Amino acid sequence: MNKLRKIIMWAGIVLGSALILLVAAVFMLQNRSFEAPYPNISASSDSSVIARGKHLANGPAHCSGCHFAKEDISLALNGERVELKGGFEFNLPFGVVRTGNITSDKETGIGNLSDKEIARILRYGVFPDGKAVFDFMPFHDLSDEDLTAIISYLRTLPPVHNAIVPREINFLGKAVVSFLIKPVGPTGEPPKETQIDSTSAYGKYIAHSVANCVGCHTERNMMTGAFIGEPFSGGFQMPSEEKPELIFTTPNLTPDPETGKIFPWTEDVFIHRFRQGVQIAGTPMPWGAFKNMTDLELKAVYRYLQTVDPVHKKIDQVVSKAEG
């Protein structure tokens, strides 16, 4: 009996010590910083460059689909112009993450950041203080030309003073930040520019590097954001920020004849669907911004999706009730 008590006692000491070390490590690593290069990007005052950035930010790159205040959600979903003052919330298992103020306000926005600091955030996922960015933005492989255009447009936005608490996370979230969240950079050498046309090659660029179709229509780990499913096969579950009682599961966009959502769609049907905008209340898809995509861009995306590997994966229900 004494031997059993000793075993239990020592097991308790070991487990308790391990727990203390874990908690200590979590808090010690909260403020770890990372190194990343500063892209050689400078904002332009050229009106055509700014116009390109405006289109990207309010269209396929959907900055206007996330960086708005909660009270502007209906305007954003309808594709109307909203102030990019941030505050929209993503409710995750480990806490709340809010989008930042990306107007030119010097205290609460990006007015005090250099062009290269903004470019590093978008391309390498590292804030000016060295902390890693939660990987919500898909711009690591954005071309130099388009990265310049977006930053040039953001520089033209009037300052809006709106202080944002970027995140409120629980202990699990702190552990995720300490051990799992790391900067995500380009998959290769980002292109200097891209050929804007209706080819599948340009569609791939939009779907992967601009609109992030692959980021939502591929199953992911909700803790780390890591991909765990086949590209574009759907199955990624996202809670609705507008209607918390709903869970949305992304559909399969691969050209599988039996389970692919858009397999029977023609190119015209695909474009028409985007022009319709929001059809299901509470959807996390930024239909408002995507309504602003050009026919050429939508044709390119459609043509690219016809080339991806078909995956037989049936998504039974796109909208379901959240548990509890």
C-alpha positions in Angstrom: 0.0 0.0 0.0 2.9 2.4 0.9 4.5 1.5 -2.4 1.3 2.4 -4.3 1.1 5.7 -2.4 4.6 6.6 -3.3 4.0 5.8 -7.0 0.9 8.1 -6.9 2.8 10.8 -5.0 5.7 10.8 -7.5 3.4 10.6 -10.5 1.6 13.7 -9.0 4.9 15.5 -8.6 6.0 14.7 -12.1 2.7 15.7 -13.7 2.5 18.9 -11.5 6.1 19.8 -12.5 5.3 19.2 -16.1 2.2 21.4 -15.9 4.2 24.2 -14.2 6.8 24.0 -16.9 4.2 24.1 -19.6 2.5 27.1 -18.2 5.8 28.9 -17.8 6.8 28.1 -21.3 3.5 29.4 -22.7 3.9 32.7 -21.0 7.6 33.0 -21.8 6.9 32.4 -25.5 4.0 34.8 -25.8 6.1 37.6 -27.1 8.5 35.7 -29.3 9.6 37.5 -32.4 10.6 36.5 -35.9 12.8 37.8 -38.6 11.7 38.4 -42.1 12.9 40.5 -45.0 11.4 43.8 -46.1 10.1 43.6 -49.7 11.3 46.4 -51.9 7.9 47.9 -52.3 7.0 51.6 -52.4 3.6 53.1 -52.8 2.8 54.9 -56.1 0.9 58.0 -56.7 0.1 56.9 -60.3 -3.7 56.9 -60.7 -3.8 53.7 -62.7 -1.8 51.9 -60.0 -4.2 53.2 -57.3 -7.2 52.2 -59.4 -5.8 48.7 -59.6 -5.4 48.6 -55.9 -8.9 49.9 -55.3 -10.3 47.2 -57.5 -8.3 44.5 -55.7 -9.1 45.7 -52.2 -12.8 46.0 -52.9 -13.0 43.0 -55.2 -11.0 39.8 -55.4 -8.6 40.5 -52.5 -11.7 41.4 -50.4 -10.0 43.7 -47.9 -13.4 45.3 -47.6 -14.8 41.9 -46.8 -13.0 41.7 -43.4 -11.6 45.1 -42.4 -14.9 46.8 -41.5 -16.7 47.5 -38.2 -19.3 45.0 -36.9 -22.1 47.5 -37.5 -21.2 47.7 -41.2 -21.5 44.0 -41.9 -24.8 44.3 -44.0 -23.2 47.1 -46.1 -20.1 45.0 -46.7 -22.1 41.9 -47.7 -24.1 44.0 -50.2 -20.9 45.2 -51.8 -21.3 48.8 -50.7 -18.3 50.9 -49.8 -17.3 50.7 -46.1 -14.6 52.4 -44.1 -11.7 50.0 -43.6 -11.4 50.9 -39.9 -11.4 47.2 -38.7 -13.0 45.5 -35.7 -14.8 42.6 -37.4 -14.5 39.5 -35.2 -13.6 36.0 -35.9 -14.7 33.7 -33.0 -12.3 30.7 -32.8 -12.0 27.9 -30.4 -9.1 29.7 -28.6 -10.6 33.2 -28.5 -11.5 36.2 -30.6 -9.4 37.7 -33.3 -10.3 41.1 -34.7 -9.3 42.7 -38.0 -7.2 45.8 -37.9 -7.8 49.4 -38.8 -6.1 49.8 -42.2 -7.0 53.5 -42.8 -4.2 56.1 -42.8 -4.9 57.1 -39.1 -1.5 57.5 -37.4 -2.5 56.3 -34.0 -4.9 53.5 -34.6 -4.4 52.6 -38.3 -1.4 52.1 -40.6 -0.4 55.8 -41.0 2.8 55.4 -39.1 3.9 52.2 -40.9 6.3 52.4 -43.8 5.4 50.8 -47.2 8.0 48.1 -46.6 6.6 47.3 -43.1 3.1 46.8 -44.6 4.5 44.7 -47.4 6.3 42.5 -44.9 3.1 42.0 -43.0 1.2 40.9 -46.1 4.0 38.8 -47.7 5.8 37.3 -44.7 3.2 37.5 -41.9 5.4 39.4 -39.5 4.3 42.6 -37.7 6.8 45.5 -37.2 7.4 44.3 -33.6 8.4 40.9 -34.9 5.3 39.0 -33.8 3.6 36.5 -36.2 0.4 37.4 -37.9 -2.6 35.0 -37.7 -2.7 33.6 -41.2 -6.0 34.9 -42.4 -4.7 36.9 -45.4 -3.7 35.0 -48.5 -1.2 37.5 -50.0 2.1 35.8 -49.5 2.4 35.1 -53.3 0.9 38.3 -54.5 2.9 39.9 -57.3 5.1 42.9 -56.6 2.8 44.9 -59.0 -0.4 44.0 -57.1 1.2 44.4 -53.7 2.3 47.9 -54.7 -1.2 48.6 -56.0 -3.0 47.6 -52.8 -0.6 49.6 -50.6 -0.9 52.6 -52.9 -4.7 52.5 -52.6 -4.6 52.1 -48.8 -2.4 55.2 -48.6 -5.3 57.2 -50.1 -7.9 56.2 -47.5 -8.9 59.0 -45.2 -7.8 58.4 -41.5 -10.4 57.0 -39.2 -9.6 56.9 -35.5 -10.7 53.5 -34.3 -8.6 51.7 -31.7 -8.9 47.9 -32.0 -8.0 45.2 -29.5 -6.5 42.8 -32.0 -7.3 39.6 -30.0 -8.6 38.3 -26.8 -7.5 34.7 -26.3 -7.8 32.1 -23.6 -5.0 29.9 -22.2 -5.5 27.5 -25.1 -5.0 30.4 -27.4 -1.9 31.5 -25.6 -0.5 27.9 -26.1 -1.4 28.0 -29.8 0.4 31.4 -30.1 3.4 30.1 -28.2 3.9 26.8 -30.0 2.0 26.7 -33.2 1.6 30.2 -34.8 4.5 31.0 -37.0 4.9 33.4 -40.0 3.8 32.0 -43.3 5.7 33.3 -46.3 5.7 32.9 -50.1 5.7 29.4 -51.5 8.4 30.5 -54.0 9.7 33.6 -55.6 6.6 35.9 -55.9 6.1 37.2 -59.5 7.0 40.7 -60.4 3.7 41.0 -62.3 1.0 38.8 -63.8 -0.7 38.7 -67.1 -4.3 39.7 -66.6 -6.5 37.6 -68.9 -9.2 34.9 -68.8 -6.8 31.9 -68.8 -6.7 29.2 -66.2 -3.2 30.3 -65.2 -4.5 33.7 -64.1 -7.4 32.0 -62.5 -5.0 29.9 -60.4 -3.3 33.1 -59.3 -6.6 34.6 -58.2 -7.8 31.5 -56.5 -4.6 30.9 -54.5 -2.9 34.3 -54.1 -5.6 36.9 -54.2 -9.2 35.7 -53.4 -8.0 32.8 -51.3 -10.7 30.4 -52.6 -8.4 27.5 -51.7 -8.1 28.8 -48.1 -11.8 28.3 -47.4 -12.8 25.6 -49.8 -10.2 23.2 -48.3 -10.6 21.5 -45.0 -8.3 23.1 -42.3 -7.3 22.6 -38.7 -9.2 25.3 -36.8 -6.4 25.6 -34.2 -3.4 26.1 -36.6 -5.0 26.9 -39.9 -3.0 24.0 -41.5 -4.6 22.4 -44.5 -5.8 18.8 -43.8 -8.0 18.2 -46.9 -7.6 18.0 -50.6 -7.5 21.4 -52.3 -10.9 22.8 -53.2 -12.8 19.7 -52.0 -14.6 21.7 -49.3 -15.6 20.5 -45.8 -14.1 23.5 -43.9 -16.6 24.4 -41.2 -16.9 28.1 -40.2 -19.2 29.6 -37.7 -21.3 32.5 -38.9 -20.2 35.8 -37.4 -23.5 37.4 -38.3 -25.6 34.5 -37.1 -23.7 32.6 -34.4 -26.4 29.9 -34.3 -25.3 28.7 -37.8 -22.3 26.7 -39.0 -21.3 26.9 -42.7 -19.5 24.0 -44.4 -17.8 25.0 -47.6 -18.8 23.0 -50.7 -16.6 20.9 -53.0 -15.5 22.9 -56.0 -13.5 20.2 -57.7 -14.9 18.9 -61.0 -16.0 15.6 -59.5 -19.1 14.5 -61.6 -21.0 13.3 -58.5 -20.1 15.5 -55.6 -18.6 18.7 -57.2 -20.9 21.6 -56.5 -20.2 23.5 -59.7 -19.6 20.5 -62.0 -22.9 21.0 -63.9 -22.5 24.8 -64.1 -21.5 26.5 -67.3 -19.2 29.5 -67.2 -22.2 31.8 -67.6 -24.0 30.2 -64.6 -20.8 30.6 -62.5 -20.6 34.3 -63.3 -24.3 34.9 -62.7 -24.0 33.3 -59.3 -21.4 35.8 -58.3 -23.5 38.7 -59.6 -26.4 37.5 -57.3 -24.3 38.1 -54.1 -25.6 36.9 -50.8 -28.3 34.2 -51.1 -28.0 32.6 -47.6 -28.1 35.0 -44.6 -25.1 34.7 -42.3 -22.7 33.3 -45.0 -19.0 33.9 -44.2 -18.2 34.2 -47.9 -17.5 37.9 -48.8 -20.0 38.0 -51.6 -20.1 41.8 -51.5 -16.5 42.1 -52.5 -16.7 39.2 -54.9 -19.6 40.8 -56.7 -17.1 43.4 -57.8 -14.9 41.0 -59.7 -14.8 41.4 -63.4 -16.2 38.9 -65.9 -12.6 38.2 -67.0 -11.5 37.4 -63.5 -14.5 35.1 -62.9 -13.9 33.3 -66.2 -10.3 32.7 -65.3 -11.3 31.3 -61.9 -14.0 29.1 -63.5 -11.5 27.8 -66.1 -8.9 27.1 -63.4 -11.3 25.1 -61.2 -12.0 22.8 -64.2 -8.3 21.8 -64.1 -8.0 20.9 -60.5 -8.0 17.2 -59.5 -11.5 15.9 -59.0 -12.2 14.7 -55.4 -15.1 12.5 -54.5 -16.3 14.2 -51.3 -19.9 14.7 -50.6 -20.9 17.8 -48.6 -24.3 16.9 -47.3 -25.2 20.2 -45.6 -23.8 23.6 -46.3 -25.7 25.3 -43.5 -26.3 23.6 -40.1 -27.2 24.6 -36.5 -24.3 25.2 -34.1 -24.2 22.7 -31.2 -25.4 24.1 -27.9 
